[in-house]
């Protein structure tokens, strides 16, 4: 019994589909740059320079995508950012 090659290929393609979400950090008038940078390093595993760049983007543009990936990976990070007084959302 042989398997139709089209079915095999379709299955491979279906397995590769992953919905990616974005964790977005928003500007506020409450938190210091140091606090935002420290949270990004500690919670989102950013390198220091990456966290600094994100903090400046948030300050100047009002928002910045700080992480992308599957919902299950971002949910905990978003909750931790919120618990630390930052304004964040998964989109």
N, C-alpha and C positions, 0 to 999 in steps of 0.2 A: 504494500500500500504506500503510495507516494503522496506527499503534501504539495498542493498547488503552490508554485513559487510566488504568485501574486499575493496569496494569503500570508505567506511568510514575511514578505516585504511590508505589507500593510501592518502586520503586528509589530514589526521593528519600528516603524514610523510612529505608531500609537504609543509605544513605550517611551519614546523620546520627548513627548509633549509634556512640558512642565510649565504651569502657570507661574509667572514671576510677579511679585508685588514689590512696591517701593515703600520704604520707611522714610517718611518726610518729617523733617524737623522745622518748626516755625519760629520766627522771631518773637521775642517778648521784651518788655521793658524791665524785667525783674532780675533775670539771671546774668551773672558776670561771664565774660569770655572764659576765664579760668574754669568756672564751674561747668560750662558747656563743653569745653575741651576735655576736661577730666572725665565727664560722663561718656563722651564719645570714645575715648580711649578705653575706659573700664567696661562699658556696656556693649559697645559695638565693635570692639577689638580694632579700632583705628590706630594707625601709627600717629605719632604726635603731629607731624606735618599735615597729614590728611585731616585730622581733627581740627587743626588751626584753620585750614582752608575752608572746611565746612562751616565753621563758626563765622568766618568772614562773609561767606556767601549768604548765610542766614541773616546776618546783620544788614548786608547791603541789598539783598534781593527779597528778603522776607521769608524765604524758605529754601531748603536744600534737601535733595534725596541723599540720605546718609548710608543707606543699605538697600540692596535688592535681593530678592530670593523668594522661596516658597513661604506661604503664610505661616506655617508652623515654626519656621526659623525666626521670623520677624515679630511674631506676637509677644514673645517674652521680652525682647529688646524694647519694644514699644512700651510695654507695661513698666519696665524698669526706668525708662526715660521719664515717663509720666510721674512715677513715684518720686523721682528726683527733682520734680518741679518744672520740667521742661514741657513744651507743647509739641506733641508728635502725633502722627496718624499714619496708618497703613493705607495706601491707595493702590 
